[in-house]
Amino acid sequence: MEELLDVLLDTVTETRVKLISLDEARALMVLLGVLEEQASSGEVREAAGEMRLRLGSRLT
């Protein structure tokens, strides 16, 4: 699962982030936050948290 999340995150380059709206990016941040809090696997929680941080840094 962690590898899948890494692949998804790696494909979200700055160019691709621009393909989603700001509202969609915010919704994705919320979903990643829920995944980070609710996932049973520590690896999934860690990967979701990292994705949130990386995506969030590109939104500011």
Stockholm file with secondary structure:
# STOCKHOLM 1.0

chainA/1-60         MEELLDVLLDTVTETRVKLISLDEARALMVLLGVLEEQASSGEVREAAGEMRLRLGSRLT
#=GR chainA/1-60 SS CHHHHHHHHHHCCHHHHTTSCHHHHHHHHHHHHHHHHHCSCHHHHHHHHHHHHHHHHHHC
#=GC SS_cons        CHHHHHHHHHHCCHHHHTTSCHHHHHHHHHHHHHHHHHCSCHHHHHHHHHHHHHHHHHHC
//
